[in-house]
Amino acid sequence: MIVKIKFYLADSSQSVYIKFGEKAGNYTPAFSMKLMRADKRGHLKIEVDIEIEDIDDRSHRCKYFVESELGAMERFGQKASSFYQSQIGTRISMF
């Protein structure tokens, strides 16, 4: 994930897709986000897709868009880089 965020920040003229888990099959719930191409002012949209684990066929999903900016995405990437060594209950955000 962090590598893809860094790649995106280096060239935000391309969309980047980040996925955790598989969206089909016998797996744990999946999460994905697509960082859309940023505009000239550094604004971007992020398509978020979260699986809600409440039915067996895995068809219950929550999809929504988040509007953000490159600086917030950079802060998120910095916080995410230390997330893997953090304590249970740690939260990260784009703010």
Wavefront OBJ file of the C-alpha trace (Angstrom):
o trace
v 0.000 0.000 0.000
v 2.667 2.511 0.996
v 4.644 1.882 -2.201
v 1.530 2.563 -4.284
v 0.779 5.773 -2.368
v 4.357 6.980 -2.912
v 4.089 6.078 -6.605
v 0.846 8.053 -6.853
v 2.294 11.086 -5.065
v 5.258 11.099 -7.460
v 2.888 11.139 -10.478
v -0.729 11.945 -9.624
v -1.672 12.167 -13.306
v -2.400 8.411 -13.198
v -5.030 6.569 -11.131
v -3.788 3.997 -8.611
v -5.765 1.028 -7.244
v -5.000 -0.338 -3.754
v -6.656 -3.550 -2.547
v -6.564 -5.538 0.697
v -8.053 -9.014 0.507
v -9.932 -10.774 -2.269
v -13.391 -9.670 -3.373
v -14.543 -13.191 -4.229
v -14.112 -16.636 -2.756
v -13.699 -17.857 0.803
v -11.598 -15.014 2.252
v -11.849 -12.376 4.941
v -13.677 -9.143 4.057
v -11.982 -6.997 1.421
v -11.191 -3.287 1.259
v -10.040 -1.259 -1.716
v -9.515 2.320 -2.742
v -8.831 3.877 -6.102
v -6.929 7.148 -6.050
v -8.245 9.063 -9.048
v -6.093 11.388 -11.134
v -5.520 14.703 -9.320
v -6.511 17.984 -10.934
v -4.142 20.927 -11.483
v -4.883 22.290 -8.000
v -3.980 18.981 -6.327
v -7.538 17.849 -5.570
v -8.462 14.212 -6.009
v -11.313 11.798 -5.487
v -10.883 8.437 -3.838
v -13.300 5.607 -4.568
v -13.578 3.454 -1.437
v -15.070 -0.058 -1.465
v -15.580 -1.836 1.867
v -17.109 -5.279 2.228
v -19.651 -5.570 5.009
v -19.437 -9.036 6.523
v -23.074 -9.786 7.239
v -24.144 -12.284 4.550
v -22.525 -15.410 3.121
v -22.433 -14.482 -0.579
v -20.163 -11.447 0.056
v -22.376 -9.167 -2.051
v -23.021 -6.551 0.644
v -20.590 -3.709 -0.028
v -20.330 -0.060 0.808
v -18.940 2.095 -2.016
v -18.458 5.813 -1.705
v -16.218 8.679 -2.827
v -13.982 10.839 -0.662
v -12.750 14.201 -1.904
v -9.243 15.034 -0.755
v -6.017 16.761 -1.718
v -2.448 15.636 -2.293
v -1.140 17.014 1.023
v -3.675 14.953 2.978
v -2.775 11.867 0.957
v 0.913 12.461 1.723
v 0.172 12.709 5.480
v -1.898 9.520 5.275
v 0.993 7.708 3.575
v 3.436 8.876 6.251
v 1.154 7.679 9.049
v 0.465 4.401 7.242
v 4.191 3.644 6.979
v 4.429 3.286 10.767
v 1.013 1.629 11.119
v 2.344 -1.918 10.728
v 4.455 -1.582 13.903
v 1.753 0.191 15.905
v -0.283 -1.067 18.839
v -3.745 -2.606 18.507
v -6.327 0.159 18.392
v -4.109 2.674 16.595
v -5.942 4.818 14.038
v -4.689 6.732 11.061
v -6.473 9.365 9.019
v -5.933 11.848 6.231
v -6.214 14.815 8.633
l 1 2 3 4 5 6 7 8 9 10 11 12 13 14 15 16 17 18 19 20 21 22 23 24 25 26 27 28 29 30 31 32 33 34 35 36 37 38 39 40 41 42 43 44 45 46 47 48 49 50 51 52 53 54 55 56 57 58 59 60 61 62 63 64 65 66 67 68 69 70 71 72 73 74 75 76 77 78 79 80 81 82 83 84 85 86 87 88 89 90 91 92 93 94 95
